Amino acid sequence: MTHQDLDVQAFINRHPFSPYQWLVFATCFFIVLLDGFDTAAIGFIAPSLLKEWGVGKPALAPVLSAALFGLAAGALVAGPLADRLGRRIVLLGSVLVFGAACGASAFATGLEGLTVLRFVTGIGLGAAMPNAVTLISEFCPDGRRVVITNAMFCGFPLGAACGGFLAAWMIPQWGWRSVLALGGIAPVALLLVMAFTLPESVRHMVARGAPAERIRAVLRRIHASAADATRYVMAEQGAPTGGGFAVLFSRSYAVGTLMLWLAYFMGLVIFYALINWMPILFKEAGLPAQTATLIAALFPLGGVGAILFGWLMDRYDANRVIAIGFGLTALAVFLIGQVAGNVGLLTVTVFGAGALMNTAQSSLPALAAAYYPTQGRATGVAWMLGIGRFGGIAGSFLVAELARRQLPFGQVFMVVAAAALVSMAALLVKRVADRNRPAAGGPALRPQVDLH
């Protein structure tokens, strides 16, 4: 009997992006949007908690940080699970967890219970993000993978921003619990849609030896010609044997893995150092409190620039594109410390630094998804995100320590800017390592069960 083999990635590459792939994109976009909403929700309700429960600001610290620890734990656990069990089942489970936990938070009666529920919410959020990135990247053609993945990732800042607007409208009418209730109801509603529409990654199914009928059912929704094949294969140049951590720390990928971790870690050092401390630093530099808060609020608004970076990364060396972004971030963050006396210039500089930093940082998950082979992709993306969360914790403590040492305003921003230079250097090291990457056995064709 003759077999007609179909390479699934070559099939995706040669056909237009289909309505079915746009459905996968939309589903992942809304997962990430709700991720952004639920991640930011606690910040929007914090003033109401202080008033209703009569606690001081220090008492809120565990509640505000619980989700960060949960995010790290969820990402570190979910990646290996998704490489073993599949992207779909882990995504369904993660949305259920963060939706149920956020919804239950609306009924919390004290800080201890709310802290536990925020940690559980963080676990679900941390598991959802890397798997949404992984799934959409595996449905994209090679020439448009990064720009589509980055566009999907823009749902996160949009969700956080929408959360702010909704909270400002909802809290005066229905109280702070309504925000958390919405953060629980919306994911559960999305989960019902996902159960019927979200497919498993065809690349994952090929890599794990799934029955050809399952692969055919998904590929036919991209283009009917997939039905002509009798078995489905996948070629990945230099893909090592094994999965998960065996891929991440194989000879071909170990240096790149460590450099991705370092770059993402340092990026979140910058983000959380500035987002948590800029209002206070600006106020101490002599700006009115309201002005300091409004200017600092401009910093996280520039993530949509990731679409431009995605377009550049699909056409040029992706490591170098993001490295340049971090280099410019270092310059812009340094300049914030030099222009505090001029409100107009400070406003422009803060917005520019935020646009550069958020664009570079939000492009790293797409870089990781494109870097790893299928059998280690979810683990690679998830562990980069998980390790990076500790950078967010470190960033908050960094500025506190610099303040304790009484560093001048300008020097504080100089130290934070240095973290961006570390990210830039890490990506340039990864670029060199990629060019010198040893082959791991050449292309691997994985045949599937025959249909006849």
C-alpha positions in Angstrom: 0.0 0.0 0.0 1.3 3.5 -0.8 1.1 6.2 1.8 0.4 9.9 1.1 2.3 11.7 3.8 1.3 15.2 4.9 3.7 17.4 6.8 1.3 19.4 9.1 3.5 22.5 9.4 4.1 22.7 5.6 0.3 22.3 5.2 -0.3 25.2 7.5 2.3 27.3 5.8 0.9 26.9 2.3 -2.7 27.7 3.0 -4.3 31.1 3.9 -5.0 31.7 7.6 -8.5 30.2 7.8 -11.6 31.2 9.7 -11.0 28.2 11.9 -7.5 29.4 12.8 -9.0 32.9 13.5 -11.5 31.2 15.9 -8.5 29.6 17.7 -6.9 33.1 17.8 -10.0 34.7 19.2 -10.4 32.1 21.9 -6.8 32.4 23.0 -7.1 36.2 22.8 -10.1 36.2 25.2 -8.3 33.8 27.5 -5.4 36.2 27.8 -7.8 39.2 28.1 -9.5 37.6 31.1 -6.1 36.7 32.4 -5.2 40.4 32.3 -8.5 41.4 33.9 -8.2 38.9 36.8 -4.5 39.7 37.4 -5.2 43.4 37.8 -8.5 43.1 39.6 -7.0 43.1 43.1 -5.3 46.4 42.5 -8.5 48.1 41.5 -10.4 46.9 44.6 -7.6 47.5 47.1 -8.8 51.0 48.2 -12.3 49.5 48.9 -10.8 46.7 51.0 -8.9 49.2 53.1 -12.1 51.2 53.7 -14.5 48.3 54.3 -12.3 46.0 56.4 -10.5 48.9 58.2 -7.0 47.6 57.7 -3.8 49.4 57.0 -1.8 49.3 53.7 0.9 46.9 55.1 -1.8 44.3 55.8 -2.7 44.2 52.1 0.8 43.1 51.1 0.1 39.4 51.3 -3.1 39.8 49.3 -1.4 41.8 46.6 1.6 39.4 46.3 -0.3 36.1 46.6 -1.3 36.0 42.9 2.4 36.6 41.9 3.5 33.5 43.7 0.5 31.6 42.3 1.4 32.8 38.8 4.9 31.4 39.1 3.6 28.1 40.5 1.0 27.7 37.8 3.4 28.4 35.0 6.1 26.0 36.3 3.6 23.1 36.7 1.4 23.7 33.7 4.2 23.6 31.0 5.3 20.1 31.6 1.7 18.9 32.0 0.8 20.5 28.6 3.7 18.8 26.8 2.5 15.5 28.3 -1.3 15.7 28.3 -1.9 18.4 25.6 -2.5 22.1 25.4 -6.3 21.9 25.3 -6.9 20.0 28.5 -4.5 22.2 30.5 -6.1 25.4 29.1 -9.6 24.2 30.0 -8.4 23.3 33.5 -6.6 26.6 34.0 -9.5 28.7 33.0 -11.8 26.7 35.3 -9.4 27.2 38.2 -8.9 31.0 37.8 -12.6 31.6 37.1 -13.8 29.6 40.0 -11.2 31.0 42.4 -11.8 34.6 41.4 -15.6 34.2 41.6 -15.2 32.6 45.1 -13.1 35.6 46.1 -16.2 37.8 45.9 -17.5 36.0 49.0 -14.3 36.4 51.0 -14.9 37.7 54.6 -11.3 38.4 55.6 -7.8 39.0 54.4 -6.6 35.4 55.1 -9.3 33.8 53.0 -8.8 36.3 50.2 -5.1 35.7 50.2 -5.5 32.0 49.7 -8.1 32.5 46.9 -5.8 35.0 45.2 -3.0 32.4 45.3 -5.3 29.8 43.7 -6.4 32.4 41.1 -2.8 33.0 40.3 -2.2 29.3 39.7 -4.9 29.2 37.1 -3.7 32.5 35.5 -0.1 31.3 35.4 -1.1 28.1 33.7 -3.4 29.7 31.1 -1.0 32.3 29.7 1.9 30.1 28.4 -0.5 27.5 27.0 -2.5 30.1 25.1 0.8 31.4 23.6 1.9 27.8 22.8 -1.5 26.8 21.2 -1.8 29.8 18.9 1.8 29.6 17.8 1.3 26.0 16.8 -1.6 27.0 14.5 0.3 29.7 12.8 2.3 29.7 9.5 6.0 30.2 10.0 6.1 33.5 8.2 3.4 35.1 10.4 3.8 33.2 13.7 5.3 36.0 15.8 3.1 38.8 14.7 -0.1 36.7 15.2 1.2 35.4 18.6 2.1 39.0 19.7 -1.3 40.3 18.6 -2.9 37.6 20.7 -0.7 38.6 23.7 -2.0 42.2 23.4 -5.2 40.9 25.1 -3.4 41.0 28.4 -2.9 44.7 28.7 -6.3 45.3 27.1 -7.9 43.2 29.8 -6.1 45.0 32.6 -7.1 48.4 31.2 -10.7 47.3 30.7 -10.7 46.1 34.3 -9.8 49.6 35.4 -12.6 51.2 33.5 -15.1 48.6 34.6 -14.1 48.7 38.2 -14.4 52.5 38.3 -18.0 52.1 37.0 -19.0 49.0 39.0 -17.6 49.6 42.5 -19.7 52.8 43.2 -22.9 51.0 42.1 -22.4 47.4 43.4 -19.3 47.4 45.5 -15.9 45.8 45.1 -17.2 42.2 45.2 -19.0 42.8 41.9 -15.6 43.1 40.1 -14.4 39.8 41.4 -17.8 38.2 40.6 -17.4 39.4 37.0 -13.9 38.0 37.0 -15.4 34.6 37.9 -18.5 34.6 35.7 -16.7 35.6 32.4 -14.1 32.8 32.4 -16.8 30.2 33.2 -18.8 31.5 30.3 -15.7 31.3 28.0 -15.0 27.8 29.3 -18.4 26.6 27.9 -17.5 28.0 24.5 -13.9 26.5 24.7 -15.3 23.0 25.5 -17.0 22.9 22.1 -14.7 25.0 19.9 -11.1 24.8 21.2 -9.0 22.1 19.3 -5.9 20.3 20.4 -2.7 21.4 18.7 -2.1 19.3 15.6 1.6 19.6 16.1 1.3 18.2 19.6 -0.9 15.4 18.4 1.6 14.4 15.8 4.5 14.6 18.3 2.6 12.4 20.8 1.4 9.8 18.1 -2.3 10.6 18.2 -4.6 8.7 15.8 -4.6 10.1 12.3 -8.4 10.5 12.4 -8.1 13.1 15.2 -5.4 15.1 13.3 -7.4 14.9 10.0 -10.6 16.2 11.8 -8.7 19.4 12.8 -6.7 20.0 9.6 -9.8 19.6 7.4 -11.3 22.7 9.1 -8.2 24.6 7.9 -8.4 23.2 4.3 -10.3 20.3 2.8 -7.2 19.0 1.1 -6.0 17.5 4.4 -8.4 14.6 3.8 -6.3 13.4 0.9 -3.5 12.2 3.2 -3.2 8.7 4.6 -0.9 9.7 7.4 0.4 12.9 9.0 4.0 13.7 9.8 6.1 16.6 11.1 9.7 17.5 10.3 11.6 19.5 13.0 15.2 20.2 12.2 17.5 19.4 15.1 14.8 18.3 17.4 16.2 16.3 20.4 14.6 13.2 21.6 12.5 13.3 24.8 10.3 16.1 25.9 9.9 18.8 28.5 13.1 19.4 30.5 15.0 17.0 28.3 14.5 19.5 25.5 15.2 22.7 27.5 18.5 21.4 28.8 19.7 19.5 25.8 23.0 20.4 24.2 21.1 22.3 21.5 18.9 24.4 23.8 20.5 24.8 27.2 22.2 28.2 26.6 19.1 29.7 24.9 16.9 28.4 27.8 19.0 30.2 30.4 19.3 33.4 28.4 15.5 33.5 27.9 15.0 33.0 31.6 17.5 35.8 32.4 16.0 38.2 29.8 12.4 37.7 31.0 13.4 37.9 34.7 15.2 41.2 34.2 12.3 42.6 32.2 9.9 42.0 35.0 12.4 43.5 37.5 12.0 46.7 35.5 8.2 46.5 35.1 7.4 45.9 38.8 10.1 48.2 40.1 8.7 51.1 38.1 4.9 50.3 38.2 5.0 49.9 42.0 7.4 52.7 42.9 7.2 55.5 40.3 4.2 57.3 41.9 6.1 57.5 45.2 9.5 58.4 43.6 7.8 61.2 41.5 6.0 62.5 44.6 9.3 62.6 46.5 10.9 64.4 43.6 8.4 67.3 44.1 5.5 66.4 41.8 1.9 66.8 43.2 0.5 63.4 44.2 -2.2 63.3 41.5 0.3 64.3 38.7 2.7 61.7 39.9 0.0 59.0 39.7 -1.2 60.0 36.3 2.3 60.1 34.7 3.2 56.7 36.2 -0.1 55.3 34.9 1.2 55.9 31.3 4.0 53.3 31.7 2.0 50.1 31.1 0.1 51.4 28.0 2.6 50.6 25.3 2.2 46.9 24.9 0.3 47.1 21.6 3.7 47.9 20.0 4.4 44.2 20.2 2.5 43.8 16.9 5.1 46.0 15.2 7.9 43.9 16.8 6.2 40.7 15.7 6.2 41.9 12.1 9.9 42.8 12.4 10.7 39.4 14.1 9.0 37.5 11.4 11.3 39.2 8.8 14.6 39.8 10.6 16.6 38.2 13.4 14.1 38.0 16.3 16.8 38.0 19.0 18.4 41.1 17.7 15.0 42.9 17.3 14.1 42.4 21.0 17.7 43.1 22.1 17.5 46.5 20.4 14.2 47.1 22.2 15.8 46.4 25.6 18.7 48.6 24.7 16.4 51.5 23.9 14.5 50.7 27.1 17.7 51.1 29.1 18.2 54.5 27.6 14.6 55.7 28.2 14.5 54.5 31.8 17.8 56.2 32.5 16.4 59.4 31.0 13.4 59.3 33.4 15.8 59.9 36.2 17.2 63.0 34.4 14.0 64.9 33.5 11.9 64.9 36.6 12.0 68.7 36.8 10.1 69.1 33.5 6.6 67.6 33.7 6.0 67.7 29.9 9.3 65.9 29.1 8.8 63.5 31.9 5.4 62.5 30.6 6.7 61.8 27.2 9.7 59.9 28.5 7.7 57.7 30.8 5.3 56.8 28.0 8.2 56.1 25.6 10.0 53.9 28.2 6.8 52.0 28.9 6.1 51.5 25.2 9.7 50.2 24.6 9.8 48.0 27.7 6.4 46.4 27.3 6.9 45.8 23.6 10.2 44.1 24.2 8.9 42.1 27.2 5.7 41.0 25.6 7.6 39.7 22.5 9.6 37.2 24.6 6.9 34.6 24.9 6.5 34.5 21.1 10.3 34.2 20.8 10.3 31.3 23.2 7.4 29.6 21.3 9.3 29.8 18.0 12.5 28.6 19.6 11.5 25.3 21.1 10.4 22.2 19.2 6.9 20.9 19.7 7.7 18.3 22.4 9.2 20.9 24.7 7.4 24.1 23.6 4.8 24.4 26.4 7.5 23.7 29.1 9.9 26.2 27.5 7.4 29.0 27.4 5.8 28.3 30.8 9.1 28.0 32.6 10.4 31.3 31.1 7.2 33.0 32.4 7.4 31.2 35.7 11.0 32.0 36.5 10.4 35.5 35.3 7.7 36.1 37.9 10.4 36.0 40.6 11.9 39.0 38.8 8.7 40.8 39.5 9.1 40.1 43.2 12.7 41.1 43.1 11.9 44.3 41.3 9.6 45.4 44.1 12.3 44.7 46.7 15.0 46.3 44.6 13.7 49.8 44.8 12.8 49.5 48.5 16.5 48.6 49.1 17.7 51.5 47.0 15.4 53.8 48.9 16.8 52.5 52.2 20.3 53.3 51.0 19.1 56.8 50.1 20.2 56.7 46.5 19.4 59.9 44.6 16.4 59.9 42.3 18.5 59.7 39.1 20.7 56.9 40.4 17.6 54.8 41.2 16.6 54.9 37.6 20.1 54.2 36.5 20.2 51.0 38.5 16.8 49.9 37.1 18.0 50.7 33.5 20.9 48.4 34.0 18.5 45.4 34.2 17.4 46.2 30.6 21.1 46.1 29.5 21.3 42.6 31.1 18.2 41.5 29.1 19.8 42.9 25.9 23.1 41.1 26.6 21.2 37.8 27.3 19.5 37.9 23.9 22.7 38.7 22.1 24.3 35.7 23.8 21.3 33.5 22.7 21.7 34.8 19.2 25.3 33.7 19.1 24.3 30.3 20.6 21.6 29.8 18.0 24.0 30.4 15.2 26.4 27.8 16.7 23.7 25.4 17.8 24.8 21.8 17.3 22.4 19.6 15.3 20.5 17.0 17.3 19.9 14.3 14.8 18.5 16.2 11.8 14.9 16.3 10.8 12.6 14.0 12.6 9.6 12.6 10.6 6.9 11.2 12.9 4.5 9.0 11.0 1.0 8.5 12.3 -1.5 5.6 12.3 -2.5 4.6 8.8 -6.1 5.2 7.8 -6.3 2.0 5.8 
